[in-house]
Amino acid sequence: MKRMNRTKHGLALALASSIVAAGVVAISSAPRTFAQQPTAPLPSSPLKFGAFVARFDPGGTFTMQGQGWPALSGNWKSNGAEIELSMSGGPGGCDGTGRYQFRVESNRVSFDLVSDDCKLRRMIIDRSTWSPAGEKKTVPVRRIERTEGARPPSSPDPANAKGSWPTFRGPQASGIAEGQNLPDRWNAKTGENILWRTPIPGLAHSSPVIWGNRIFVTSAVSSDPKATFVPVCMAMGMRPKIARSTVG
């Protein structure tokens, strides 16, 4: 009797195990479905992208215009997040259909190419984001804040710089130098009335500027007829120092 009960108990366990296994198999083999977000429809109001204005009519027609570009018009239809554009009588290669992925975010529409043999359509639509034509773009206000820093030393007044020749034709461009006690003759060969001299590279045709013990001139250091001028600074008693920058 006990043996028969054990046999029945074993059969019951085996049957229960088979049912559980079958249930697991049934659950694992059932198809999995995921909820998809519905795609927002294209706005029917005019959209603008740069110089282009487009309109996708709910009736299935569209127009696209831009100043200096051929006008495009035809039919459109959407399948989920994909739009198909078709035209007739358009520019060369644009008689076929073009397909683009689109997404609507707030009141803006973005397009990305799927396939399109029309080069003109691709140039306008691919990777573009369109906004409502009547929307005014808000340009953020630029604020420039000046931070305190080391102030450059103030330049002395050229008019009060005694003994200097600060500009072309001297102070106030008057061409007058008073109280300089200049010699009325000099001789470069003998050195008569010449305090200091130094060779200047290139062709120095500029009017010199003298400030204190410094002399500033410009010189063309090149055989190239299109050469630019370079500034040269000299301290009396020293060789000239050529600046690295050029003056066009």
C-alpha positions as CSV (number, residue, x, y, z in Angstrom):
1,M,0.0,0.0,0.0
2,K,2.8,2.4,0.9
3,R,4.6,1.5,-2.3
4,M,1.5,2.3,-4.3
5,N,1.1,5.7,-2.5
6,R,4.8,6.5,-3.3
7,T,4.2,5.6,-7.0
8,K,1.1,7.9,-7.2
9,H,3.0,10.7,-5.4
10,G,5.9,10.4,-7.9
11,L,3.4,10.5,-10.8
12,A,1.8,13.6,-9.4
13,L,5.2,15.3,-9.0
14,A,6.1,14.4,-12.6
15,L,2.8,15.7,-13.9
16,A,3.2,18.9,-12.0
17,S,6.7,19.4,-13.3
18,S,5.5,18.9,-16.8
19,I,2.7,21.5,-16.4
20,V,5.2,24.0,-15.0
21,A,7.6,23.4,-17.8
22,A,4.9,23.7,-20.4
23,G,3.8,26.9,-18.8
24,V,7.4,28.3,-18.9
25,V,7.7,27.3,-22.5
26,A,4.4,28.9,-23.4
27,I,5.4,32.1,-21.6
28,S,8.8,32.4,-23.2
29,S,7.6,31.6,-26.7
30,A,4.9,34.3,-26.6
31,P,5.8,37.3,-28.8
32,R,7.0,40.5,-26.9
33,T,5.3,43.7,-27.9
34,F,6.5,47.2,-27.0
35,A,4.4,50.3,-27.1
36,Q,5.6,52.8,-29.7
37,Q,5.3,56.6,-29.3
38,P,2.9,57.9,-32.0
39,T,4.5,60.2,-34.5
40,A,3.3,63.8,-34.4
41,P,1.8,65.0,-37.7
42,L,3.5,67.6,-39.9
43,P,2.3,71.1,-39.2
44,S,0.0,72.5,-41.9
45,S,1.2,76.1,-41.4
46,P,4.1,77.5,-43.4
47,L,7.5,76.5,-42.2
48,K,10.8,78.4,-42.7
49,F,14.3,77.2,-43.0
50,G,16.9,79.9,-43.9
51,A,15.7,81.5,-47.1
52,F,13.2,78.7,-47.8
53,V,9.4,78.5,-47.0
54,A,7.6,75.2,-47.3
55,R,4.0,74.2,-46.7
56,F,2.6,70.6,-46.3
57,D,-1.1,70.8,-46.9
58,P,-3.2,68.2,-45.1
59,G,-4.7,67.3,-48.4
60,G,-1.4,65.7,-49.5
61,T,0.3,68.5,-51.5
62,F,3.4,70.5,-50.7
63,T,5.2,73.6,-51.9
64,M,8.7,74.8,-51.3
65,Q,10.1,78.1,-52.4
66,G,13.3,80.0,-51.9
67,Q,14.6,83.3,-53.4
68,G,16.9,82.4,-56.3
69,W,16.0,78.7,-56.2
70,P,13.5,76.8,-58.5
71,A,10.1,76.4,-56.8
72,L,9.3,72.8,-55.8
73,S,5.7,71.4,-55.6
74,G,4.1,68.0,-55.6
75,N,2.5,65.4,-53.3
76,W,3.5,64.0,-50.0
77,K,2.4,61.2,-47.8
78,S,3.7,59.9,-44.5
79,N,4.2,56.4,-43.1
80,G,5.0,56.6,-39.4
81,A,8.1,58.8,-39.0
82,E,8.9,58.7,-42.8
83,I,7.7,61.1,-45.4
84,E,7.6,60.4,-49.2
85,L,7.8,63.4,-51.6
86,S,6.9,63.1,-55.3
87,M,6.9,65.7,-58.0
88,S,6.1,65.9,-61.7
89,G,7.8,68.3,-64.1
90,G,10.5,69.4,-61.7
91,P,14.2,69.9,-62.3
92,G,16.2,67.2,-63.9
93,G,16.3,64.0,-61.8
94,C,13.5,65.2,-59.5
95,D,10.6,63.3,-61.1
96,G,11.1,60.4,-58.8
97,T,10.2,60.1,-55.1
98,G,12.3,61.2,-52.2
99,R,12.1,59.6,-48.7
100,Y,13.0,61.3,-45.5
101,Q,12.8,60.6,-41.8
102,F,11.1,63.4,-39.9
103,R,10.6,64.3,-36.3
104,V,8.4,67.0,-34.8
105,E,9.7,68.6,-31.6
106,S,7.4,71.3,-30.3
107,N,6.7,73.5,-33.3
108,R,9.9,72.6,-35.3
109,V,10.3,69.8,-37.9
110,S,13.7,68.2,-38.7
111,F,14.4,66.0,-41.8
112,D,17.1,63.4,-42.5
113,L,17.6,61.7,-45.8
114,V,16.6,58.1,-46.4
115,S,16.8,58.0,-50.2
116,D,16.4,60.7,-52.9
117,D,17.9,61.0,-56.4
118,C,16.9,64.7,-56.6
119,K,20.0,66.6,-55.8
120,L,18.1,69.9,-55.4
121,R,15.7,68.4,-52.8
122,R,18.6,66.8,-50.9
123,M,20.4,70.1,-50.7
124,I,17.4,71.9,-49.2
125,I,15.8,69.2,-47.0
126,D,18.5,66.8,-45.7
127,R,19.6,67.6,-42.2
128,S,17.4,70.7,-42.0
129,T,15.2,72.0,-39.2
130,W,12.2,74.1,-40.0
131,S,10.4,76.5,-37.7
132,P,7.1,78.4,-38.1
133,A,7.4,81.1,-40.8
134,G,6.0,83.8,-38.5
135,E,8.2,83.0,-35.6
136,K,10.6,85.8,-34.5
137,K,14.0,84.6,-33.4
138,T,15.1,86.1,-30.1
139,V,18.7,87.2,-30.3
140,P,20.3,87.1,-26.9
141,V,21.6,90.4,-25.6
142,R,25.4,90.5,-25.6
143,R,26.9,91.9,-22.4
144,I,30.5,92.9,-22.4
145,E,32.0,93.3,-18.9
146,R,35.2,95.1,-18.5
147,T,37.4,93.7,-15.7
148,E,40.0,95.7,-13.9
149,G,43.5,95.1,-15.0
150,A,46.8,96.7,-15.2
151,R,46.4,100.0,-17.0
152,P,48.9,100.8,-19.7
153,P,51.2,103.8,-19.0
154,S,49.8,107.0,-20.3
155,S,51.6,108.4,-23.3
156,P,53.2,111.8,-22.9
157,D,51.8,114.7,-24.8
158,P,53.8,115.0,-28.1
159,A,53.3,118.8,-28.1
160,N,55.2,119.0,-24.7
161,A,57.9,116.6,-25.6
162,K,60.9,118.9,-25.9
163,G,63.6,117.8,-28.2
164,S,61.4,115.1,-29.9
165,W,60.0,114.9,-33.4
166,P,56.9,112.8,-32.7
167,T,55.1,112.9,-36.1
168,F,55.5,113.6,-39.8
169,R,56.7,117.3,-40.0
170,G,57.2,117.4,-36.3
171,P,54.9,118.7,-33.5
172,Q,51.4,119.6,-34.7
173,A,52.7,118.8,-38.3
174,S,54.0,122.4,-38.4
175,G,57.5,121.5,-39.8
176,I,59.0,123.9,-37.2
177,A,61.6,122.9,-34.6
178,E,62.4,125.7,-32.2
179,G,65.4,125.9,-29.9
180,Q,67.1,122.9,-31.3
181,N,70.4,124.6,-32.1
182,L,70.9,122.4,-35.2
183,P,74.1,122.8,-37.3
184,D,73.8,124.4,-40.6
185,R,76.3,122.0,-42.2
186,W,77.6,118.5,-41.8
187,N,79.9,116.0,-43.6
188,A,79.2,112.2,-43.6
189,K,82.7,111.4,-44.8
190,T,84.6,113.4,-42.3
191,G,82.1,113.1,-39.5
192,E,81.7,116.8,-39.1
193,N,78.7,117.7,-36.8
194,I,77.6,114.0,-36.9
195,L,77.1,112.6,-33.4
196,W,76.1,109.0,-34.3
197,R,75.3,107.0,-37.4
198,T,74.4,103.4,-38.2
199,P,73.5,101.4,-41.4
200,I,69.8,100.7,-42.0
201,P,69.0,97.5,-43.9
202,G,66.8,97.9,-47.0
203,L,65.4,101.1,-48.5
204,A,64.5,103.7,-45.9
205,H,62.3,106.3,-47.5
206,S,60.1,107.3,-44.6
207,S,60.1,110.4,-42.4
208,P,61.8,109.6,-39.1
209,V,60.1,109.9,-35.8
210,I,62.3,110.8,-32.9
211,W,61.2,110.3,-29.3
212,G,63.8,110.9,-26.6
213,N,66.9,109.0,-27.6
214,R,65.0,106.6,-30.0
215,I,64.5,107.0,-33.8
216,F,61.7,105.1,-35.6
217,V,61.7,104.6,-39.4
218,T,60.3,102.1,-41.9
219,S,62.3,100.2,-44.4
220,A,61.6,97.8,-47.3
221,V,64.0,94.8,-46.8
222,S,63.5,92.8,-50.0
223,S,64.2,92.8,-53.7
224,D,60.6,91.9,-54.3
225,P,58.7,94.9,-55.8
226,K,55.6,93.8,-53.8
227,A,57.5,93.7,-50.5
228,T,56.0,95.3,-47.4
229,F,57.6,97.7,-45.0
230,V,59.1,96.7,-41.7
231,P,59.4,99.1,-38.7
232,V,62.9,99.8,-37.4
233,C,63.6,101.2,-34.0
234,M,67.1,102.6,-33.1
235,A,68.5,103.9,-29.9
236,M,71.3,106.4,-30.3
237,G,74.7,104.7,-29.9
238,M,73.2,101.2,-30.7
239,R,72.6,99.2,-33.8
240,P,69.0,99.3,-35.3
241,K,66.5,96.8,-34.0
242,I,64.0,95.5,-36.7
243,A,60.5,94.6,-35.5
244,R,59.2,91.2,-36.6
245,S,55.8,92.5,-37.7
246,T,55.3,94.0,-41.2
247,V,53.3,97.0,-42.1
248,G,51.2,96.6,-45.3
